[in-house]
């Protein structure tokens, strides 16, 4: 995804981080890319596409197509790859489409990882989650934390959590719309 890589480079420059970060453009599942990366990490993140082939329209724009439809694998491929790069105490944080919990847990089981937490992202109170964010580690958890982030109340106003999140990232507040 050339567009995403170019945006990464721009953001690193704009935030004065380019000298501190090494980037590699490629698919971590490819052996030559894995060899170029070398080593293991304490944190790995990923946001795979949410839709299996045949369940959503594939955009003619490759950037959008690969970001939306599992043309090269879904959450299972991301869990497998993350397991290769996590150090023994490492954490993998992954977003997955709503309803993907069995897929996440199955992939975690196959690759020696355990789900420690799940946070459901809910666009409006009373509606189903759009996606979930999972925290996986190599160690079995004593308990699994589950929660929800609700962006808007049923009437459309922003929740206090949403307002706080926007403030944390320095985003300007617009008036709530009902």
C-alpha positions in Angstrom: 0.0 0.0 0.0 2.1 2.8 -1.4 -0.2 5.5 -0.1 0.0 4.3 3.5 3.8 4.0 3.4 4.1 7.5 1.9 1.9 8.9 4.7 4.0 7.1 7.3 7.1 8.8 5.9 5.4 12.2 5.9 4.2 11.8 9.5 7.6 10.7 10.7 9.2 13.8 9.2 6.5 16.1 10.4 6.9 14.9 14.0 10.7 14.9 14.0 10.9 11.1 14.3 12.5 10.1 11.0 16.0 9.7 12.6 14.7 7.5 15.4 12.5 5.1 13.3 13.5 2.5 10.7 10.8 1.7 8.3 10.5 -1.3 6.0 8.0 -1.3 3.1 6.6 -4.8 2.6 4.5 -7.6 3.8 5.8 -9.1 7.1 4.6 -12.5 5.9 7.2 -12.6 3.1 10.5 -14.2 4.2 12.7 -11.5 2.7 10.8 -8.8 4.7 11.0 -10.9 7.9 14.8 -11.2 7.3 15.1 -7.5 6.8 13.3 -6.8 10.1 15.3 -9.2 12.3 14.7 -9.4 16.0 11.6 -9.5 18.1 9.6 -6.7 19.7 7.7 -5.9 22.9 4.7 -4.4 20.9 3.2 -5.4 17.6 0.0 -3.8 16.2 -2.1 -4.5 13.2 -5.4 -3.7 11.6 -6.3 -6.3 9.1 -9.1 -6.0 6.6 -12.5 -6.9 8.1 -14.3 -8.6 5.2 -13.7 -12.1 3.9 -13.7 -12.3 0.0 -17.2 -12.5 -1.3 -18.8 -10.7 1.6 -18.0 -7.1 0.5 -17.4 -5.2 -2.7 -13.8 -4.9 -3.8 -12.8 -1.4 -4.6 -11.0 -0.9 -7.9 -8.5 1.2 -5.9 -5.8 -1.2 -4.6 -5.2 0.9 -1.5 -8.9 0.6 -0.5 -9.3 -2.9 -1.7 -6.6 -4.5 0.4 -7.5 -2.4 3.4 -11.1 -3.6 3.3 -11.3 -7.1 1.9 -9.1 -10.1 3.1 -7.4 -10.5 -0.3 -4.1 -11.6 1.3 -5.5 -13.0 4.6 -7.4 -11.7 7.6 -6.9 -11.6 11.3 -5.6 -15.1 11.4 -2.6 -14.2 9.2 -1.9 -11.1 11.3 -2.0 -13.2 14.5 0.4 -15.8 13.0 2.8 -13.1 11.8 2.7 -11.2 15.1 3.6 -14.4 17.0 6.8 -14.6 15.0 7.8 -11.0 16.0 6.7 -10.9 19.6 9.3 -11.3 22.4 8.5 -13.5 25.3 6.8 -10.7 27.2 5.5 -8.9 24.2 2.0 -7.7 23.5 0.0 -7.8 20.2 -2.8 -5.3 19.8 -5.1 -6.0 16.8 -8.4 -4.6 15.5 -10.8 -7.0 14.1 -14.3 -6.7 12.6 -17.3 -7.1 14.8 -18.0 -10.8 15.4 -14.5 -11.9 14.7 -13.8 -13.1 18.3 -13.9 -16.8 17.4 -11.4 -16.2 14.6 -9.1 -14.2 16.9 -9.3 -16.8 19.7 -8.8 -19.7 17.3 -5.7 -18.0 15.7 -4.3 -17.1 19.1 -4.7 -20.8 20.3 -2.9 -22.0 17.1 0.0 -19.6 17.6 0.6 -19.8 21.4 -1.1 -16.5 22.3 -3.9 -15.7 24.7 -6.5 -12.9 24.6 -6.0 -10.7 27.7 -8.5 -7.9 26.7 -11.2 -7.0 24.3 -12.6 -3.5 23.8 -15.7 -3.2 21.5 -16.0 0.1 19.6 -19.7 1.1 19.4 -20.7 4.0 17.2 -23.9 4.9 19.1 -25.3 3.6 22.4 -27.7 0.7 21.7 -26.1 -0.3 18.4 -23.8 -3.3 17.7 -20.0 -2.8 17.8 -18.3 -1.9 14.5 -15.1 -3.6 15.5 -13.1 -4.8 18.5 -9.6 -4.2 19.7 -7.8 -7.2 21.2 -4.7 -7.4 23.4 -2.9 -10.8 23.1 0.2 -12.1 24.9 2.1 -15.3 25.2 1.1 -15.8 28.9 -2.3 -17.0 30.0 -4.3 -14.3 31.7 -5.7 -14.7 35.2 -8.8 -12.8 34.0 -9.7 -11.3 30.7 -10.8 -7.7 30.6 -13.7 -6.8 28.4 -15.2 -3.4 27.9 -16.7 -1.0 25.4 -16.0 2.4 24.0 -19.2 4.2 22.9 -18.7 7.2 20.7 -22.2 8.7 20.8 -25.2 8.5 23.0 -28.5 7.2 21.6 -29.5 10.8 20.8 -26.3 11.4 18.8 -24.4 13.6 21.3 -20.8 12.7 22.0 -20.0 10.6 25.1 -17.6 12.0 27.7 -15.2 9.2 26.7 -15.3 10.3 23.0 -14.8 14.0 24.0 -11.8 13.0 26.2 -10.3 10.9 23.4 -10.5 13.8 20.9 -8.9 16.1 23.5 -6.1 13.6 24.2 -5.2 13.7 20.5 -5.5 17.5 20.3 -8.5 17.4 18.0 -10.8 20.5 18.1 -14.2 20.0 19.5 -17.2 20.7 17.3 -20.6 21.2 18.8 -22.5 18.0 19.5 -25.2 17.3 16.9 -28.5 15.7 18.1 
